[in-house]
Amino acid sequence: MAGDKDFCKEVNVKPFAYAISLINGKWKMHILFWLWKKEVLRYSELKRALGSVTHKMLSSQLKELETSGIIIRTEYPQVPPKVEYSLSAIGQSMMPILQSLCKWGTENIPDDWEMQ
C-alpha cells in the first residue's frame, strides 16, 4: 500500500529501535536484572543465577552488553583469573525501565503463573 510508507514516516522509530537493539536477546534483560539487584557479579555467579543459559550464550550476551557500553567487565590479573561484571552509568540509567517492568509484573501477575 502506498499509504504505509507515509504512515511510517510520521513516527520516528529510530530511538526505539536503537534502545531495543541494545537489550534484544534472550538473556540480556535477565543479566541486567541480576546486575541491578546484586551490583557486582562474577561470571559463575551470573551463570548460576540464570540457570539454563549455556556458556556460549552467556559469553556472547555479556560481550554484546559490554560492547554497547551497558555493562563494565573488570578483569583482575590473578590465578585463577577473576572477572566481575557491573552496570555502567548507561546501564544504571536503564534501571528505571526495569523497575517499571517489575512494578507492572507485580501488579499484573496471575496467581497461578509459574516460572519456566
DSSP file (Angstrom, degrees, kcal/mol; ACC not computed):
  #  RESIDUE AA STRUCTURE BP1 BP2  ACC     N-H-->O    O-->H-N    N-H-->O    O-->H-N    TCO  KAPPA ALPHA  PHI   PSI    X-CA   Y-CA   Z-CA
    1    1 A M    >>        0   0    0      0, 0.0     3,-0.6     0, 0.0     4,-0.6   0.000 360.0 360.0 360.0 139.1    0.0    0.0    0.0
    2    2 A A  H >>  +     0   0    0      1,-0.2     4,-0.8     2,-0.2     3,-0.6   0.848 360.0  59.1 -67.4 -34.7    1.2    3.5   -0.8
    3    3 A G  H 3> S+     0   0    0      1,-0.2     4,-2.3     2,-0.2    -1,-0.2   0.704  88.7  74.1 -69.8 -20.6   -0.1    4.9    2.4
    4    4 A D  H <> S+     0   0    0     -3,-0.6     4,-2.2     1,-0.2    -1,-0.2   0.898  95.0  49.5 -61.7 -42.1    2.1    2.6    4.6
    5    5 A K  H <X S+     0   0    0     -3,-0.6     4,-1.6    -4,-0.6    -1,-0.2   0.901 111.4  49.3 -65.2 -40.2    5.3    4.4    3.8
    6    6 A D  H  X S+     0   0    0     -4,-0.8     4,-1.0     1,-0.2    -1,-0.2   0.905 109.3  52.9 -64.2 -41.0    3.7    7.8    4.7
    7    7 A F  H >< S+     0   0    0     -4,-2.3     3,-0.8     1,-0.2     4,-0.4   0.927 109.5  47.8 -59.8 -46.5    2.4    6.3    7.9
    8    8 A C  H >< S+     0   0    0     -4,-2.2     3,-0.9     1,-0.2     5,-0.3   0.812 105.2  59.5 -67.8 -30.3    5.8    5.1    9.0
    9    9 A K  H 3< S+     0   0    0     -4,-1.6    -1,-0.2     1,-0.2    -2,-0.2   0.747  95.7  64.1 -69.6 -22.3    7.4    8.4    8.2
   10   10 A E  T << S+     0   0    0     -4,-1.0     2,-0.5    -3,-0.8    -1,-0.2   0.699 100.2  58.9 -73.2 -18.8    5.1   10.1   10.7
   11   11 A V  S <  S-     0   0    0     -3,-0.9     2,-1.2    -4,-0.4     3,-0.1  -0.946  77.0-140.8-117.7 127.3    6.7    8.2   13.5
   12   12 A N        +     0   0    0     -2,-0.5     4,-0.4     1,-0.2    -3,-0.1  -0.729  29.2 168.3 -85.9  97.1   10.4    8.4   14.4
   13   13 A V     >  +     0   0    0     -2,-1.2     4,-3.0    -5,-0.3     5,-0.2   0.573  51.3  93.1 -85.3 -10.2   11.0    4.7   15.3
   14   14 A K  H  > S+     0   0    0      1,-0.2     4,-2.6     2,-0.2     5,-0.2   0.885  83.8  47.6 -57.5 -47.2   14.8    5.1   15.3
   15   15 A P  H  > S+     0   0    0      0, 0.0     4,-2.3     0, 0.0    -1,-0.2   0.917 115.9  45.8 -61.7 -40.3   15.3    5.8   19.1
   16   16 A F  H  > S+     0   0    0     -4,-0.4     4,-2.7     2,-0.2     5,-0.2   0.938 112.9  49.5 -64.3 -46.9   13.0    2.9   20.0
   17   17 A A  H  X S+     0   0    0     -4,-3.0     4,-2.1     1,-0.2    -1,-0.2   0.885 111.5  50.0 -60.8 -39.7   14.8    0.6   17.5
   18   18 A Y  H  X S+     0   0    0     -4,-2.6     4,-1.2    -5,-0.2    -1,-0.2   0.949 111.4  47.3 -63.6 -49.2   18.2    1.6   18.9
   19   19 A A  H >X S+     0   0    0     -4,-2.3     4,-1.0     1,-0.2     3,-0.5   0.920 113.7  47.7 -59.7 -44.9   17.1    1.0   22.5
   20   20 A I  H 3X S+     0   0    0     -4,-2.7     4,-1.5     1,-0.2     3,-0.4   0.873 104.9  60.3 -65.3 -36.3   15.7   -2.4   21.7
   21   21 A S  H 3< S+     0   0    0     -4,-2.1    -1,-0.2    -5,-0.2    -2,-0.2   0.821 103.2  52.8 -61.6 -29.3   18.8   -3.4   19.7
   22   22 A L  H << S+     0   0    0     -4,-1.2    -1,-0.2    -3,-0.5    -2,-0.2   0.819 120.6  29.7 -75.1 -31.3   20.8   -2.9   22.9
   23   23 A I  H  < S+     0   0    0     -4,-1.0     6,-0.4    -3,-0.4     2,-0.3   0.388  88.1 120.6-111.2   1.9   18.7   -5.2   25.0
   24   24 A N     <  +     0   0    0     -4,-1.5     2,-0.2    -5,-0.1     3,-0.1  -0.522  43.5  86.5 -70.1 128.7   17.4   -7.6   22.4
   25   25 A G  S  > S-     0   0    0     -2,-0.3     4,-0.6     1,-0.1     3,-0.3  -0.524  84.8 -98.6 146.4 145.7   18.5  -11.1   23.2
   26   26 A K  T  4 S+     0   0    0      1,-0.2     4,-0.2    -2,-0.2    -1,-0.1   0.809 117.9  25.9 -57.3 -33.9   17.0  -13.9   25.3
   27   27 A W  T  > S+     0   0    0      2,-0.1     4,-2.6    30,-0.1    -1,-0.2   0.551  93.4  91.3-112.0  -9.8   19.3  -13.3   28.3
   28   28 A K  H  > S+     0   0    0     -3,-0.3     4,-2.7     1,-0.2     5,-0.2   0.909  90.9  45.8 -60.2 -46.2   20.2   -9.6   28.2
   29   29 A M  H  X S+     0   0    0     -4,-0.6     4,-2.3    -6,-0.4    -1,-0.2   0.869 113.3  51.6 -65.6 -34.3   17.4   -8.3   30.3
   30   30 A H  H  > S+     0   0    0      2,-0.2     4,-2.3    -4,-0.2    -2,-0.2   0.912 110.1  49.2 -65.8 -42.5   17.9  -11.2   32.8
   31   31 A I  H  X S+     0   0    0     -4,-2.6     4,-2.4     1,-0.2     5,-0.2   0.939 112.0  48.3 -60.9 -47.6   21.6  -10.2   33.1
   32   32 A L  H  X S+     0   0    0     -4,-2.7     4,-2.2     1,-0.2    -2,-0.2   0.891 109.0  54.5 -61.4 -39.7   20.7   -6.6   33.6
   33   33 A F  H  X S+     0   0    0     -4,-2.3     4,-2.3     2,-0.2    -1,-0.2   0.944 110.6  44.8 -58.2 -49.5   18.2   -7.6   36.3
   34   34 A W  H  X S+     0   0    0     -4,-2.3     4,-2.7     1,-0.2     5,-0.3   0.880 113.4  49.4 -67.2 -37.5   20.8   -9.6   38.3
   35   35 A L  H  X S+     0   0    0     -4,-2.4     4,-1.7     2,-0.2    52,-0.3   0.843 110.8  51.9 -69.5 -31.2   23.4   -6.9   38.0
   36   36 A W  H  < S+     0   0    0     -4,-2.2    -2,-0.2    -5,-0.2    -1,-0.2   0.920 116.6  39.1 -65.4 -44.7   20.8   -4.3   39.1
   37   37 A K  H  < S+     0   0    0     -4,-2.3    -2,-0.2    -5,-0.2    -3,-0.2   0.851 129.8  28.0 -76.7 -35.7   19.9   -6.4   42.2
   38   38 A K  H  < S-     0   0    0     -4,-2.7     2,-2.4    -5,-0.2    -3,-0.2   0.564  85.2-151.3-105.8 -11.0   23.4   -7.6   43.1
   39   39 A E  S  < S+     0   0    0     -4,-1.7    48,-0.6    -5,-0.3     2,-0.4  -0.290  77.5  33.7  71.6 -53.6   25.6   -4.7   41.7
   40   40 A V  E     +A   86   0A   0     -2,-2.4     2,-0.4    46,-0.1    46,-0.2  -0.996  69.3 171.7-135.3 129.3   28.7   -6.8   41.0
   41   41 A L  E     -A   85   0A   0     44,-2.2    44,-2.9    -2,-0.4     2,-0.2  -0.996  26.5-131.3-137.1 143.4   28.7  -10.4   39.9
   42   42 A R  E  >  -A   84   0A   0     -2,-0.4     4,-2.3    42,-0.2     3,-0.2  -0.481  37.8-103.9 -81.1 162.6   31.4  -12.8   38.7
   43   43 A Y  H  > S+     0   0    0     40,-1.0     4,-2.6     1,-0.2     5,-0.2   0.916 121.9  50.3 -53.5 -48.2   30.7  -14.9   35.6
   44   44 A S  H  > S+     0   0    0      1,-0.2     4,-2.2     2,-0.2    -1,-0.2   0.853 109.1  52.0 -63.3 -34.8   30.0  -18.1   37.6
   45   45 A E  H  > S+     0   0    0     -3,-0.2     4,-2.4     2,-0.2    -1,-0.2   0.903 110.6  47.9 -67.6 -41.1   27.5  -16.2   39.8
   46   46 A L  H  X S+     0   0    0     -4,-2.3     4,-2.2     2,-0.2    -2,-0.2   0.928 111.4  50.5 -62.6 -45.3   25.7  -14.9   36.8
   47   47 A K  H  X S+     0   0    0     -4,-2.6     4,-1.2     1,-0.2     6,-0.3   0.910 112.1  47.3 -60.9 -42.3   25.6  -18.3   35.2
   48   48 A R  H  < S+     0   0    0     -4,-2.2     3,-0.2     1,-0.2    -1,-0.2   0.907 111.6  50.4 -64.7 -42.7   24.2  -19.8   38.4
   49   49 A A  H  < S+     0   0    0     -4,-2.4    -2,-0.2     1,-0.2    -1,-0.2   0.850 111.7  48.4 -64.6 -34.5   21.5  -17.0   38.7
   50   50 A L  H  < S-     0   0    0     -4,-2.2     2,-1.1     1,-0.2    -1,-0.2   0.686  89.1-166.1 -83.6 -18.9   20.4  -17.5   35.1
   51   51 A G     <  +     0   0    0     -4,-1.2    -1,-0.2    -3,-0.2    -2,-0.1  -0.574  68.3  32.2  78.5 -99.5   20.1  -21.3   35.4
   52   52 A S  S    S+     0   0    0     -2,-1.1    -1,-0.2     2,-0.0     2,-0.1   0.328  83.1 123.9 -86.2   8.7   19.8  -22.9   32.0
   53   53 A V        -     0   0    0     -6,-0.3     2,-0.1     1,-0.1    -2,-0.1  -0.440  59.3-126.2 -68.9 140.8   21.9  -20.4   29.9
   54   54 A T     >  -     0   0    0     -2,-0.1     4,-2.7     1,-0.1     5,-0.2  -0.466  17.5-115.7 -82.4 159.8   24.8  -22.0   28.0
   55   55 A H  H  > S+     0   0    0      1,-0.2     4,-2.7     2,-0.2     5,-0.2   0.925 116.6  50.2 -58.3 -46.3   28.4  -20.8   28.4
   56   56 A K  H  > S+     0   0    0      1,-0.2     4,-2.2     2,-0.2    -1,-0.2   0.914 112.8  45.7 -60.7 -44.9   28.4  -19.7   24.7
   57   57 A M  H  > S+     0   0    0      2,-0.2     4,-2.6     1,-0.2     5,-0.2   0.932 114.1  47.4 -66.1 -46.6   25.2  -17.8   25.0
   58   58 A L  H  X S+     0   0    0     -4,-2.7     4,-2.6     1,-0.2     5,-0.2   0.924 112.5  50.1 -62.0 -44.4   26.1  -16.1   28.3
   59   59 A S  H  X S+     0   0    0     -4,-2.7     4,-2.3    -5,-0.2    -1,-0.2   0.919 113.2  45.3 -60.2 -44.4   29.6  -15.1   27.0
   60   60 A S  H  X S+     0   0    0     -4,-2.2     4,-2.3    -5,-0.2    -1,-0.2   0.899 113.3  49.1 -69.5 -39.1   28.1  -13.6   23.8
   61   61 A Q  H  X S+     0   0    0     -4,-2.6     4,-2.3     2,-0.2    -2,-0.2   0.910 112.8  48.1 -66.6 -41.2   25.4  -11.7   25.6
   62   62 A L  H  X S+     0   0    0     -4,-2.6     4,-2.4    -5,-0.2    -2,-0.2   0.913 111.1  50.9 -63.1 -42.5   27.9  -10.3   28.1
   63   63 A K  H  X S+     0   0    0     -4,-2.3     4,-2.8    -5,-0.2    -2,-0.2   0.910 111.0  48.2 -61.8 -42.9   30.2   -9.3   25.2
   64   64 A E  H  X S+     0   0    0     -4,-2.3     4,-2.1     2,-0.2    -1,-0.2   0.908 111.9  48.9 -65.3 -42.1   27.4   -7.5   23.4
   65   65 A L  H  <>S+     0   0    0     -4,-2.3     5,-2.3     2,-0.2     6,-1.2   0.875 113.4  47.7 -64.6 -36.8   26.3   -5.7   26.6
   66   66 A E  H ><5S+     0   0    0     -4,-2.4     3,-1.3     4,-0.2    -2,-0.2   0.924 110.7  50.5 -69.0 -44.7   29.9   -4.7   27.2
   67   67 A T  H 3<5S+     0   0    0     -4,-2.8    -2,-0.2     1,-0.3    -1,-0.2   0.858 108.6  53.3 -60.8 -35.8   30.4   -3.5   23.6
   68   68 A S  T 3<5S-     0   0    0     -4,-2.1    -1,-0.3    -5,-0.2    -2,-0.2   0.574 115.3-118.6 -75.7  -9.4   27.2   -1.5   23.9
   69   69 A G  T < 5S+     0   0    0     -3,-1.3    22,-0.5    -4,-0.3    21,-0.4   0.648  83.0 116.7  82.1  15.3   28.6    0.2   27.0
   70   70 A I  S   <S+     0   0    0     -5,-2.3    18,-2.4    -6,-0.2    21,-0.3   0.811  75.7  29.9 -86.7 -32.5   25.8   -1.1   29.2
   71   71 A I  E    S-B   87   0A   0     -6,-1.2     2,-0.5    16,-0.3    16,-0.2  -0.867  72.7-134.0-124.2 161.7   28.0   -3.2   31.5
   72   72 A I  E     -B   86   0A   0     14,-3.3    14,-1.7    -2,-0.3     2,-0.6  -0.958  11.5-154.4-115.4 130.8   31.6   -3.0   32.7
   73   73 A R  E     -B   85   0A   0     -2,-0.5     2,-0.6    12,-0.2    12,-0.2  -0.926  10.6-168.2-104.7 121.0   33.8   -6.0   32.7
   74   74 A T  E     -B   84   0A   0     10,-3.1    10,-2.8    -2,-0.6     2,-0.5  -0.949   1.7-164.8-114.7 119.7   36.6   -5.9   35.2
   75   75 A E  E     -B   83   0A   0     -2,-0.6     8,-0.2     8,-0.2    -2,-0.0  -0.892   5.9-153.0-107.1 129.5   39.4   -8.4   34.9
   76   76 A Y  E     -B   82   0A   0      6,-3.3     2,-1.7    -2,-0.5     6,-1.2  -0.878  19.0-127.5-103.0 128.7   41.8   -9.0   37.8
   77   77 A P        +     0   0    0      0, 0.0     2,-0.3     0, 0.0    -2,-0.0  -0.546  67.0 109.3 -78.2  87.0   45.3  -10.3   37.0
   78   78 A Q  S    S-     0   0    0     -2,-1.7     4,-0.1     4,-0.1    -2,-0.1  -0.930  70.7 -76.0-148.8 170.6   45.5  -13.2   39.3
   79   79 A V  S    S+     0   0    0     -2,-0.3     3,-0.0     1,-0.1     0, 0.0  -0.982 120.1  29.8-119.5 123.6   45.5  -17.0   39.2
   80   80 A P  S    S-     0   0    0      0, 0.0    -1,-0.1     0, 0.0     0, 0.0   0.631 112.9-110.5 -71.3 159.2   42.8  -18.3   38.7
   81   81 A P        -     0   0    0      0, 0.0     2,-0.5     0, 0.0    -2,-0.1  -0.228  29.9-154.1 -59.2 143.6   41.5  -15.3   36.6
   82   82 A K  E     + B   0  76A   0     -6,-1.2    -6,-3.3    -4,-0.1     2,-0.4  -0.985  13.8 179.5-123.7 126.4   38.8  -13.3   38.2
   83   83 A V  E     - B   0  75A   0     -2,-0.5   -40,-1.0    -8,-0.2     2,-0.3  -0.993   4.2-171.1-128.1 132.0   36.3  -11.3   36.2
   84   84 A E  E     -AB  42  74A   0    -10,-2.8   -10,-3.1    -2,-0.4     2,-0.4  -0.917   7.6-152.2-122.3 150.5   33.5   -9.2   37.5
   85   85 A Y  E     +AB  41  73A   0    -44,-2.9   -44,-2.2    -2,-0.3     2,-0.3  -0.941  19.9 161.5-121.7 143.2   30.6   -7.5   35.8
   86   86 A S  E     -AB  40  72A   0    -14,-1.7   -14,-3.3    -2,-0.4     2,-0.3  -0.948  42.8 -87.4-149.5 167.6   28.7   -4.4   36.9
   87   87 A L  E     - B   0  71A   0    -48,-0.6   -16,-0.3    -2,-0.3   -17,-0.1  -0.598  37.3-139.9 -79.4 138.9   26.4   -1.9   35.3
   88   88 A S     >  -     0   0    0    -18,-2.4     4,-2.9    -2,-0.3     5,-0.2  -0.263  37.7 -91.6 -80.6 179.6   27.9    1.2   33.6
   89   89 A A  H  > S+     0   0    0      2,-0.2     4,-1.8     1,-0.2     5,-0.1   0.891 132.2  49.9 -60.5 -39.1   26.4    4.7   34.0
   90   90 A I  H  > S+     0   0    0    -21,-0.4     4,-0.6     2,-0.2    -1,-0.2   0.921 111.0  48.9 -65.5 -42.9   24.4    4.0   30.8
   91   91 A G  H >4 S+     0   0    0    -22,-0.5     3,-1.2   -21,-0.3     4,-0.4   0.910 109.5  52.1 -61.4 -42.8   23.3    0.6   32.2
   92   92 A Q  H >< S+     0   0    0     -4,-2.9     3,-1.4     1,-0.3    -1,-0.2   0.866 102.3  60.1 -60.8 -35.8   22.3    2.3   35.5
   93   93 A S  H 3< S+     0   0    0     -4,-1.8    -1,-0.3     1,-0.3    -2,-0.2   0.685 100.7  56.3 -68.9 -15.4   20.2    4.8   33.5
   94   94 A M  T XX S+     0   0    0     -3,-1.2     4,-1.3    -4,-0.6     3,-1.2   0.586  82.4  89.0 -86.4 -11.5   18.2    1.9   32.2
   95   95 A M  H <> S+     0   0    0     -3,-1.4     4,-3.0    -4,-0.4     5,-0.2   0.805  76.1  62.1 -65.3 -31.5   17.2    0.7   35.6
   96   96 A P  H 3> S+     0   0    0      0, 0.0     4,-2.1     0, 0.0    -1,-0.3   0.853 103.5  53.3 -59.1 -30.0   14.0    2.8   36.0
   97   97 A I  H <> S+     0   0    0     -3,-1.2     4,-2.2     2,-0.2    -2,-0.2   0.936 110.9  44.6 -67.4 -46.5   12.8    0.9   32.9
   98   98 A L  H  X S+     0   0    0     -4,-1.3     4,-2.7     1,-0.2     5,-0.2   0.899 111.8  53.6 -62.8 -40.0   13.5   -2.4   34.6
   99   99 A Q  H  X S+     0   0    0     -4,-3.0     4,-2.4     1,-0.2    -1,-0.2   0.904 108.5  49.4 -62.5 -40.3   11.9   -1.1   37.8
  100  100 A S  H  X S+     0   0    0     -4,-2.1     4,-2.7     2,-0.2    -1,-0.2   0.899 110.6  50.5 -64.5 -40.6    8.8   -0.2   35.9
  101  101 A L  H  X S+     0   0    0     -4,-2.2     4,-2.7     2,-0.2    -2,-0.2   0.914 111.1  48.6 -62.7 -42.5    8.6   -3.6   34.3
  102  102 A C  H  X S+     0   0    0     -4,-2.7     4,-2.5     2,-0.2    -2,-0.2   0.909 112.0  48.9 -64.0 -41.6    9.0   -5.2   37.8
  103  103 A K  H  X S+     0   0    0     -4,-2.4     4,-2.1     2,-0.2    -2,-0.2   0.929 112.0  48.4 -63.2 -45.2    6.2   -3.0   39.2
  104  104 A W  H  X S+     0   0    0     -4,-2.7     4,-1.5     1,-0.2    -2,-0.2   0.926 112.0  49.9 -60.3 -44.5    3.9   -3.9   36.3
  105  105 A G  H  X S+     0   0    0     -4,-2.7     4,-1.7     1,-0.2     3,-0.2   0.902 109.3  51.3 -60.7 -42.6    4.7   -7.6   36.8
  106  106 A T  H  < S+     0   0    0     -4,-2.5    -1,-0.2     1,-0.2    -2,-0.2   0.896 113.9  44.3 -60.7 -40.8    3.9   -7.3   40.5
  107  107 A E  H  < S+     0   0    0     -4,-2.1    -1,-0.2     1,-0.2    -2,-0.2   0.705 124.7  31.9 -77.6 -20.5    0.6   -5.7   39.8
  108  108 A N  H  < S+     0   0    0     -4,-1.5    -2,-0.2    -3,-0.2    -1,-0.2   0.436  78.8 124.2-121.5  -0.1   -0.4   -8.0   36.9
  109  109 A I     <  -     0   0    0     -4,-1.7     2,-0.1    -5,-0.1    -4,-0.0  -0.448  61.6-122.8 -67.7 128.0    1.0  -11.4   37.6
  110  110 A P    >   -     0   0    0      0, 0.0     3,-1.7     0, 0.0    -1,-0.1  -0.403  17.8-120.5 -67.3 148.5   -1.7  -14.1   37.7
  111  111 A D  T 3  S+     0   0    0      1,-0.3    -2,-0.1    -2,-0.1     0, 0.0   0.807 112.4  47.3 -58.5 -30.9   -2.0  -16.1   40.9
  112  112 A D  T 3  S+     0   0    0      2,-0.1    -1,-0.3     0, 0.0     2,-0.2   0.293  80.9 127.2 -98.3  10.6   -1.3  -19.4   39.0
  113  113 A W    <   -     0   0    0     -3,-1.7     2,-0.4     1,-0.0    -4,-0.0  -0.501  39.1-166.6 -73.3 134.4    1.7  -18.2   37.0
  114  114 A E        -     0   0    0     -2,-0.2     2,-0.2     2,-0.0    -2,-0.1  -0.948  22.8-115.6-120.3 140.0    4.8  -20.4   37.2
  115  115 A M              0   0    0     -2,-0.4     0, 0.0     1,-0.1     0, 0.0  -0.491 360.0 360.0 -69.5 143.3    8.3  -19.6   36.1
  116  116 A Q              0   0    0     -2,-0.2    -1,-0.1     0, 0.0    -2,-0.0   0.439 360.0 360.0 -82.7 360.0    9.5  -21.8   33.3
